Amino acid sequence: MNPKMQTNLAEYYAKRAPHYEDIYQLAHRQSDLLELTERLRQTIDNRNVLEVACGTGYWTERFVGHARHIVATDINTAVLDIAKAKPALENRVDFTIADAFNLPEGDFDACVAGFWWSHVKRSDQSSFLTGVQKACGSGTLLVLFDNCYAEGDSIPIARTDLDGNTYQIRTLPDGTRHEIVKNFPTDSALRKKLGSHARDIRITRQRYFWMLTCLLR
């Protein structure tokens, strides 16, 4: 592997920020996206939400009218600047710079992390969940949603490390190539990892996306 392709995740998403939402324009994914959006809205309806790794606010914008209040966090100012500029989110969301492993504590009854779990290395997953428990408290609804691996559609897996993490090579519009952690967990792997941190785990899958809900212990 070319060492120049080893990319810090935050650095990669800062560079990708202007083009981040292009992926949501793919015509063949629209049906799954609409279904996922509606399910998410129903799940967090009238809740105080902590959003992890909100990025450019694509998903924040889709459920802002359903949550009671949202604190949206990301480590990148580049993506947060785009989110803050969206008229639908202005004065309706509190945006905060925060590492996903050091989240702000508050009076939350739901935590949403979209397209984040796949970027968390297996060895760091328990640490992330412990941080969410600390920030939100027992009984909080945790909502995770992410990509399913779709043969012939997803970017191929470039390599797998000794811990079982899988990686993709992403090429940005400027031509630079970046190696990014991108895991595609099975239902059993999700249940096993979250079992000691949560209860009432429920998972739904589409062709392109999966969604998990649970209550933090």
C-alpha positions as CSV (number, residue, x, y, z in Angstrom):
1,M,0.0,0.0,0.0
2,N,1.2,3.5,-0.9
3,P,1.8,5.3,2.5
4,K,0.5,8.5,0.8
5,M,-2.9,6.9,0.8
6,Q,-3.0,6.5,4.6
7,T,-5.5,9.2,5.5
8,N,-6.7,10.5,8.8
9,L,-10.5,10.2,8.7
10,A,-11.1,13.8,9.8
11,E,-8.7,15.0,7.1
12,Y,-10.4,13.0,4.4
13,Y,-13.9,14.3,5.3
14,A,-12.6,17.8,5.5
15,K,-11.3,17.5,1.9
16,R,-14.5,15.7,0.8
17,A,-16.9,18.3,2.4
18,P,-17.9,20.1,-0.8
19,H,-18.8,16.9,-2.5
20,Y,-20.0,14.8,0.6
21,E,-23.7,14.8,-0.3
22,D,-23.2,13.7,-3.9
23,I,-23.5,10.1,-2.8
24,Y,-27.1,10.7,-1.8
25,Q,-28.1,11.7,-5.3
26,L,-27.7,8.2,-6.8
27,A,-31.0,7.4,-8.5
28,H,-31.0,3.7,-7.7
29,R,-30.7,4.4,-3.9
30,Q,-33.6,6.8,-3.6
31,S,-36.2,4.3,-2.5
32,D,-34.0,3.0,0.3
33,L,-33.1,6.5,1.3
34,L,-36.8,7.6,1.5
35,E,-37.7,4.5,3.6
36,L,-34.7,5.0,5.9
37,T,-35.5,8.7,6.3
38,E,-39.1,8.0,7.3
39,R,-38.1,5.3,9.8
40,L,-35.5,7.7,11.4
41,R,-38.1,10.4,11.7
42,Q,-40.6,8.2,13.4
43,T,-37.9,6.8,15.7
44,I,-36.6,10.1,17.1
45,D,-39.9,12.0,17.0
46,N,-40.2,14.5,19.8
47,R,-36.8,13.6,21.4
48,N,-33.8,15.6,22.5
49,V,-31.1,14.3,20.2
50,L,-27.4,14.2,20.3
51,E,-26.1,13.6,16.8
52,V,-22.6,12.1,16.4
53,A,-20.5,13.0,13.3
54,C,-23.2,15.0,11.7
55,G,-21.0,16.0,8.8
56,T,-22.6,18.5,6.4
57,G,-26.0,18.1,8.1
58,Y,-27.6,16.1,5.4
59,W,-29.4,13.8,7.9
60,T,-29.8,16.6,10.5
61,E,-31.9,18.4,7.9
62,R,-34.0,15.4,7.3
63,F,-35.1,15.0,10.9
64,V,-34.9,18.5,12.2
65,G,-38.6,19.0,12.0
66,H,-39.3,15.9,14.1
67,A,-36.9,16.1,17.0
68,R,-37.7,18.3,20.0
69,H,-34.1,19.6,20.0
70,I,-30.8,18.6,18.4
71,V,-27.2,19.1,19.4
72,A,-25.2,18.1,16.3
73,T,-21.5,17.4,16.7
74,D,-18.6,16.8,14.4
75,I,-14.8,17.1,14.7
76,N,-14.5,19.0,11.4
77,T,-15.1,22.8,11.1
78,A,-15.2,22.3,7.3
79,V,-18.3,20.2,7.3
80,L,-20.0,22.1,10.2
81,D,-19.7,25.3,8.3
82,I,-21.7,23.7,5.4
83,A,-24.3,22.4,7.9
84,K,-24.6,25.8,9.7
85,A,-25.3,27.5,6.3
86,K,-28.4,25.5,5.6
87,P,-31.5,27.7,6.0
88,A,-33.5,24.7,7.3
89,L,-31.1,24.3,10.2
90,E,-30.5,27.9,11.1
91,N,-31.5,28.7,14.7
92,R,-33.0,25.2,15.1
93,V,-29.8,23.2,15.8
94,D,-26.9,23.7,18.3
95,F,-23.7,22.8,16.4
96,T,-20.7,21.8,18.5
97,I,-17.2,20.7,17.6
98,A,-16.6,17.4,19.4
99,D,-14.7,14.2,18.9
100,A,-17.0,11.2,18.7
101,F,-15.0,9.6,21.5
102,N,-15.5,12.6,23.8
103,L,-19.1,13.7,23.4
104,P,-20.8,16.6,25.3
105,E,-23.0,15.5,28.1
106,G,-26.6,16.7,28.3
107,D,-30.2,16.1,28.8
108,F,-30.6,13.7,25.8
109,D,-33.1,10.9,25.4
110,A,-31.7,9.9,21.9
111,C,-28.4,9.6,20.2
112,V,-28.1,9.3,16.4
113,A,-24.9,8.3,14.5
114,G,-25.4,8.0,10.8
115,F,-22.7,6.5,8.6
116,W,-20.2,6.6,11.5
117,W,-20.1,3.1,12.9
118,S,-18.5,1.7,9.7
119,H,-15.6,4.0,10.2
120,V,-14.9,2.9,13.8
121,K,-12.2,0.3,14.1
122,R,-13.3,-2.9,15.9
123,S,-10.9,-2.2,18.7
124,D,-12.5,1.2,19.3
125,Q,-16.2,0.3,19.2
126,S,-16.6,-0.4,22.9
127,S,-14.8,2.8,23.7
128,F,-17.2,4.7,21.5
129,L,-20.2,3.1,23.1
130,T,-19.0,3.8,26.6
131,G,-18.6,7.4,25.6
132,V,-22.2,7.5,24.4
133,Q,-23.4,6.0,27.6
134,K,-21.5,8.6,29.6
135,A,-22.8,11.5,27.5
136,C,-26.5,10.4,27.4
137,G,-27.1,8.1,30.3
138,S,-28.9,4.8,30.8
139,G,-32.2,4.3,29.0
140,T,-31.3,6.6,26.1
141,L,-32.3,5.5,22.6
142,L,-29.3,4.9,20.4
143,V,-29.9,4.9,16.6
144,L,-27.2,3.7,14.3
145,F,-27.5,3.5,10.5
146,D,-25.0,2.9,7.8
147,N,-24.2,1.2,4.5
148,C,-24.7,-2.4,3.6
149,Y,-22.2,-3.8,1.2
150,A,-23.9,-4.2,-2.2
151,E,-21.9,-6.3,-4.6
152,G,-21.3,-4.5,-7.8
153,D,-22.4,-1.1,-6.4
154,S,-20.2,-0.5,-3.3
155,I,-16.6,0.5,-3.6
156,P,-14.6,-2.8,-3.4
157,I,-12.8,-3.8,-0.3
158,A,-9.1,-3.1,-0.8
159,R,-7.7,-5.0,2.2
160,T,-8.5,-6.4,5.6
161,D,-6.2,-5.9,8.6
162,L,-5.3,-8.4,11.3
163,D,-8.2,-7.2,13.5
164,G,-10.7,-7.8,10.7
165,N,-11.2,-4.2,9.8
166,T,-11.8,-3.6,6.1
167,Y,-10.6,-0.7,4.0
168,Q,-11.7,1.1,0.8
169,I,-9.6,3.3,-1.5
170,R,-11.6,6.5,-2.1
171,T,-10.7,8.9,-4.9
172,L,-11.7,12.6,-4.5
173,P,-12.5,15.0,-7.3
174,D,-9.1,16.5,-7.0
175,G,-7.6,13.1,-8.0
176,T,-6.1,12.3,-4.6
177,R,-6.6,8.7,-3.3
178,H,-7.3,7.9,0.3
179,E,-7.5,4.6,2.3
180,I,-10.5,4.7,4.6
181,V,-11.7,2.2,7.2
182,K,-15.1,1.0,6.1
183,N,-16.6,-2.0,8.0
184,F,-19.7,-3.8,7.0
185,P,-20.9,-5.6,10.1
186,T,-23.3,-8.6,10.1
187,D,-26.4,-8.5,12.4
188,S,-24.7,-11.0,14.7
189,A,-21.6,-8.9,15.0
190,L,-23.6,-5.8,15.9
191,R,-25.6,-7.7,18.5
192,K,-22.4,-9.2,20.0
193,K,-20.7,-5.8,20.2
194,L,-23.6,-3.8,21.6
195,G,-24.9,-6.5,23.9
196,S,-22.9,-5.4,26.9
197,H,-23.8,-1.7,26.3
198,A,-27.5,-1.9,25.3
199,R,-30.7,-3.8,25.4
200,D,-33.7,-4.2,23.1
201,I,-31.5,-4.3,20.0
202,R,-33.5,-4.2,16.8
203,I,-32.0,-4.2,13.3
204,T,-33.6,-3.7,9.9
205,R,-31.8,-4.0,6.5
206,Q,-32.4,-2.8,3.0
207,R,-30.3,-3.4,0.0
208,Y,-28.1,-0.4,0.6
209,F,-28.6,0.6,4.2
210,W,-29.1,-0.9,7.7
211,M,-30.5,0.7,10.8
212,L,-30.2,-0.4,14.5
213,T,-32.1,0.9,17.5
214,C,-31.4,0.0,21.1
215,L,-31.7,1.3,24.7
216,L,-28.4,2.1,26.4
217,R,-27.8,0.2,29.7
